[in-house]
Each structure stands twice: as structure tokens, then as C-alpha cells.
Amino acid sequence: MVNFITNLINGLSLGSIYAIIAIGYTMVYGIAKMLNFAHGDVIMIGGYLSFMVITNWKLGIPLGIIAAIVGCMLLGMAVERIAYRPLRKAASPLAILITAIGVSYFLQNFALLVFGSNPMIYTSVVPFNTVDIGPFRIPGTTLVSIASSIVLVSLLQLFINRTRRGQAMLACAQDRDAAALMGISINKTITLTFAIGSAMAGIAGVLLCSAYPSLSPYTGAMPGIKAFVAAVFGGIGSIPGAMIGGLVLGVIEILSRTYISSQLADAIVFGVLIVVLLVRPTGLLGKKIQEKV
């Protein structure tokens, strides 16, 4: 029983990281109606930025985390401005998909050129290794990951529901044309959305590399795909759905690795998504959209 609860906690830790990444996907889709498949590579860039500041330049963990957040935020804004904004009005979904894949390959190859292909050992940003709670010895990264996801989602919900910028995001998500008529700048709102989602990707990169301390140009690829699965699982466009989807997905993955097969864990994760979409195509908290004819 102790082992099962320990694995459950580890699943919630991994799921918390997936949730933070998934929020970036779901925000961009909910407001810009685009899927940013380069989001996973932003995670990797965040990992490298924090690694340079903390390990190479010895400037300390706080500055490393800030560098990851600010660097990823600026990167997200640049990607939106250069790659996605020209496609927003007239491009087909296929053109957007090809562009997203191109941005992803560009970021991966940029990291290969700058940092090389050899994995780097990442130093955890969590100052304590383990915490004993009753019979459980819980890694510090696990507690920090879970706490971070709760705090970030709570702050994001407050921002969206209590601020003018947040209300502008909601208006754009509901009806972009009507929002523009009300004086809301669509371009600024979407750029802010990319900035917030990418900043959260930077935090996720630091947490992911702290929990799994190996950093390479491909570090963000599979977590990015799984976070997208979590966003779809919870209901793409729903921030609480992304949170729930990420947590459920992390638990399923860890329990599958432990009790079924480590080789089949990924297949089980994607299989669960297929089942959920067959039963509820909009995801757990997604809303069904009725199109007017």
C-alpha cells in the first residue's frame, strides 16, 4: 500500500509538470485557435537558459529560474509575431501545422548548434532532496512540482477573471470580431497569451529537468506531445481541464510503468486518450460548440 501511494504521488508530480505545459497549449488554442506544436521545444530552451545561468555562470538558482521565465516569454512572443501572426487570418490548418513543425525543428537544431548533442546533467533547483511525511519519503522535486502547479493555475485563474487583460482574453476566446469592435487589441491579446503560456513552459522546463536531470535538444519533445494529449484529454481550451488532464495523465503513466510495463506506458497513455475521445470527443471539461448554418 505504501508503494502504491508513493507511486501515486510521483504520478501527481509528473502530472503537475504536464499540466503546466498543457495550459500553454490550451490558452493559445482557446484564444488564437492555433495549436503551437513548438511549445515543447520552448520547454527545452527554458532548461538550457537556466542551466547556463546556474551551472555555467554560477549566478544562482533564483536568477536561473528568472532567466528561464523571461527568456521563454520573449521567445514565445517572437514566435507568435514572426511565425503565427502572418498565418492567422487566411492560412489553412495544414499551413499552420507545417509552420509549427518548422519552428520546432528550428529550435531543436538551434540548440544542437549552440549546445551540442551530448546530454547535460542538470542540477536540481530544489534545495532539499527528500521530505519525510509519516511512512513516506517524498522527493523535494515532487512537492515543489505539485505546489507550483497549484499556485500557477490559481494565479492564472485570478488573472483571467479579475483583470482587464484577462477579461480581454475571455472576450477574444468567445468572439474575436466582437472583441475587436469593443476596442480590444486582438494582436496584443494573443501576444500576451503566447507570452504567458511560454513563461509557464519555462517554469515547466526547470521543474522537468530538476525531476529528470538530463538536458538535451530533444528534452521537450515527448513531454510536449504528452502535455498536448493532456490538454485534449481535459478539454482543449479549458484551463481547469488542462490541469485535470495533466494530473490524470501523469498518474496513468507512472502506474503503467510500475505495474504493467515501462515499454508500454506511452502506448497506454495514448490509448486512454483514444477511449476518452470516443466517449466524449470534447474532452472531460470541453464544451460542445454548435455551429450555426
N, C-alpha and C positions, 0 to 999 in steps of 0.2 A: 504493500500500500504506500509506503514511504517513497519507493522508487517511482511509482505511478504519479504521485503528486509532484515529485521533483521534475519528472519529465513534462508534466502539465505546466509547471511554472516556466520551464525552459521554452515550451511551445508558446506561452504567452509573451515571453521575451522576444523571440524571433518574430512572432506575430505583431508585436508593437512596432518593430522596425518596418515590417511590411506595411503596416497601417500608415506610418508617417510618409512612406514613399507613395502609397496609394492615394493619399489625399492630394498630392500634386497632380496625379492623373485625373482624378475626379473633378478637381477645381477647374482645370484647363478645359476639360470636355464640357462641364456644366455651363461655362460662361462663353468660351470661344468655339465650342462644338468641334474641337480638334483633339486628336489623340497624339500626344507628344511621346513617341516611342524612343526618343533620345533621352528621356528622363532618367533611365537607369545609368547612363554614362555621366550625367551630371553628378550622380552619387559618387562615381569613381573620381571625378575631378575634385570633389569636396574632400575625399580621402587623401588625395595627393597634396592638396593645399595645406591641410592640417599636418600631414606628415612632414612637409618641408619646414613649416614654422616650428613644430615641436621637436623633431628629431634632427634635422639638418642645421637649422639656425638657432636652436636652443632658446627660443623666445618664450617658452612656457605653454602650458595646456590652454589657459583661457584665450590667449591670442591665437592659438591654433584653431580653436573652435570658432572664434570670430572670423578668422580668415576663411574658413570653410563656408560659413554662412554668407558673408559678404561676397566672396568670390563666386559662389554658385548663384547668388541672387543676380549679380551683374551678368553672369553667363546666360542665365535664363532670359533676362531682358534682351540681351544681344541676339539670342537665338530667335526670340519672338519677332524682333524688329527686322532682322536680315532674312530669315528663312520662312517664317509663317505668315507675317503680315501681308506680303505680296500675294499670297495664295488665298487669303481669307474670303474674298468676295466671289471669285469666279472659278476657282480651281475645283477639280473633281476630287472625290475621296482618294482615288488612286494616286493623283499627283501629290496630295498631302502625305500619303503613306510613303511614297518614294522619297519625298523630301525628308521625312522623319528618319528613314533608314539611312539616307545620305548624311544627315547631321550626326547620327550615331556612329557611323563608320569614320567620319571626320574626327570626332572627339577621341575615339579609340586609337586611331593612327597618330593623332597629335600626341597622345600620351605615350605611345610606343616610341616616337621620335625623341621626345623630351626625357622620358624616364627609363626607357628600355623595356625589354620584355620579361626580365627576371623579376619574380615576386619579391616584394619588400616586406620585412617583418614590422608590423605596426605596433607601436607602444600604446597600450590602453590609456584612455583619458580618465578612467575611473580610479580614484586614489586608493580604494580598498579592494582587496581581492575577493573576500567572501564575508557573508554575514550569517551568523547562526541564529535561527529562529526556531526554538524548540528542537525537534529532531532533524530539522532541515538545515543544510549548509548551502546557502544560495549565493551564486557568484554576484559580485558587485555590479557587473555589466547588466545582469538580468534585472536587478532592481532599478537601476538607472534608466534602462530602456523602457520598462513599463511605466515608471513615473514620468519620463519625458513625453511619452505618447499621450498620457492623460492630460498633462499640463498643456501641451501644444494644441491638442484638439479643443480643450476648454477655452484657451485664449483665442483660438481661431473662431470658435462659435461666438464668443463675445464680440470680437472684431466685426464679424459679418452682421450680427444682429443689433449692435449698439452704435456703430459708427456710420458716418455718411458714405465713406468709401465702401464699407461692407454692404450697405443698402444699395449702392450703385451696382455692385456685383450681382446682388439678387435681382435687381431690375434687368440687367443685361441677360441674366440667365433665363428670365421669364419671357422677355420680348425685347430684342435688341433695338428694333426700329422705334418702338415706343419709348425706350430709354433715351435714345438719341433725341427724340422730339422733346423730351423733358429737360434737355440740356446736359445730359451725361455724356462725357467723352468716352466713346467706345474704345478707342485706341489706348487711352491712358488706363482704363479699367482692365483691359485684357493684359496690358504690360504689367500692371500691378499683380494680376493673378499669376502670371508666369514668375514674377519675382518672388512672391510668397511661396509658391509651390517649389521653386528651385532652392530657396533658402531652407525649406524643410528637407529637401533632398540632401543639402549639405550636412544638416544635423544627422540625418539617417546614415550618411556616409561615415561620419565619425563613430556613431554607435555600432554600425555593422563591422567596421574594421577593428573596433575595440573588442567586440564579441568573437569575431573570427579574424585573427590578426595576420592576414595575408593580403597584400595590396598589389594588384596588377592592373594593366589597362582593360582587363575584362571583368574586373571585380563586380561592376554594377550590372552586367548584362542579365544574368539569371535572376538576381533579386528584383530587377526592374520588371522582368516578364511576370514573375510571381506576384509582384505588387499590382500589376495591371489585372491579373486574374483576381486578386483580392478586391480591387475596385469594381470589377464586373460582378463578382460574387455578391458583394454588398449592395450593389445598385449604382451603376456609374452615374455620377452627378450628385450623389448623396455623401456628405462628409461623415455623418454617423455610420452610414453603410460601409464606407471605406474602412473606418475604424473596426467595425464588427467583422467585416470580411478579412481584414488583415489578421486579427486575433484568431479567428476560426482557422484560417489557412495555416498559420504558424503551428497551432496545436495539432492539426491533422498531419502536417509534415513531420514534426518531431515524434509523435506517437507511431506514425507509419514506419519511420526509420528504426525506432526502438523495438517494436513488437511485430512488424511484418517483414520488411526488407529495406535496407538502405538504398539498394539499386532501384526499387520500385516506388520509392517515396514520391518522386516528382510525378510519375505516372498517376499515382493515386490522387495527388493534389489536382491535376488537370482533369482526371476522371470525375472527381466530385463536382468540379465546375460544370462539366457537361451535364451531369444529372440535375444540378440546380437550374441550369438554363432550360432544360427540357421541361421541368416542372414549373418554374417561374422565370420566364425569359428576361424580365426586367431586373432580376436580382432580388435580394432579400428586402431591401428598402427602396428600390427603384419605383418610380411612378409610371404608370402606363399613360402614354401620350396618345390622345385621339386626334387623328388628322382630319381636318375639315376638307370636304370635297366641294 
